[in-house]
Structure formats: C-alpha cells, structure tokens
Amino acid sequence: MNRIQTNSGNIFHALLMRCLADRHQPTDEEIDLVAGKIWHESRGSATGQPWLDVARGSDAHRQMIQAATMALTP
C-alpha cells in the first residue's frame, strides 16, 4: 500500500497542529510526507502517478514541496 494513503489524514492533521500550535519547524521528511498527500489528493488521483514516481526537481515536485512548506510553516 502507498505510504501516503496509510492514515495520511491523521498524520497530516497531527503534524499541522504540531507545526502551528507548537511552532515546530517541519523536517524535510515531514514536508515530503505532506507534499505526497497534496499530490495524491490533487494531481496523483487524476493521473494515477504515485508521489514517489514524481521526478525530484521537476516543476510538479517543486510545486508540491512549496505547497507543503507553506502549509506547515508557522
């Protein structure tokens, strides 16, 4: 099973609360996890392409990382 799908809603909400309420600076791994969730719920569900198959450095990858960073940065 795709790691993004497994409890991703719970993980995302807990991480979001931790970052915003506790002013936690997200790690690269946490940003990647959230970027993968954003990808899965937007473009990935339409294309069927898993987040892990999105080429690092591509426009799509950068956009998802930027969106995740903005979502998690206090």
SVG drawing of the C-alpha trace seen along z (x, -y; Angstrom):
<svg xmlns="http://www.w3.org/2000/svg" viewBox="-9 -31 25 33">
<polyline fill="none" stroke="black" stroke-width="0.4" points="0.0,0.0 1.2,-3.5 2.6,-5.1 0.8,-8.4 -2.6,-6.7 -2.0,-4.9 -3.5,-7.1 -2.3,-10.2 -5.3,-12.3 -4.5,-11.7 -0.7,-12.2 -1.3,-15.4 -3.6,-16.9 -1.4,-16.0 1.6,-17.4 -0.2,-20.6 -1.3,-21.1 2.3,-20.5 3.8,-22.9 1.3,-25.7 0.4,-25.3 3.9,-24.4 5.8,-26.4 7.6,-23.3 9.8,-23.7 9.0,-20.7 11.7,-18.4 12.4,-17.6 10.8,-14.2 7.6,-15.8 7.4,-18.3 7.8,-15.4 5.1,-13.4 2.7,-16.4 3.7,-17.1 2.9,-13.5 -0.5,-13.9 -1.2,-17.0 0.0,-15.3 -2.2,-12.2 -5.3,-14.3 -4.8,-16.6 -2.9,-15.5 -2.0,-12.0 -5.6,-10.9 -6.2,-12.2 -3.2,-10.7 -2.6,-7.6 1.0,-8.5 2.4,-7.9 4.3,-10.7 7.4,-8.5 7.4,-8.5 7.3,-12.2 10.8,-13.3 12.7,-15.3 13.5,-18.7 10.6,-18.7 8.1,-21.6 5.4,-19.3 7.7,-18.2 8.8,-21.7 5.2,-22.9 4.1,-20.2 7.1,-20.8 6.4,-24.6 2.7,-24.0 3.6,-21.6 6.2,-24.0 3.7,-26.9 1.1,-24.7 3.4,-23.7 5.5,-26.8 4.2,-28.8"/>
</svg>
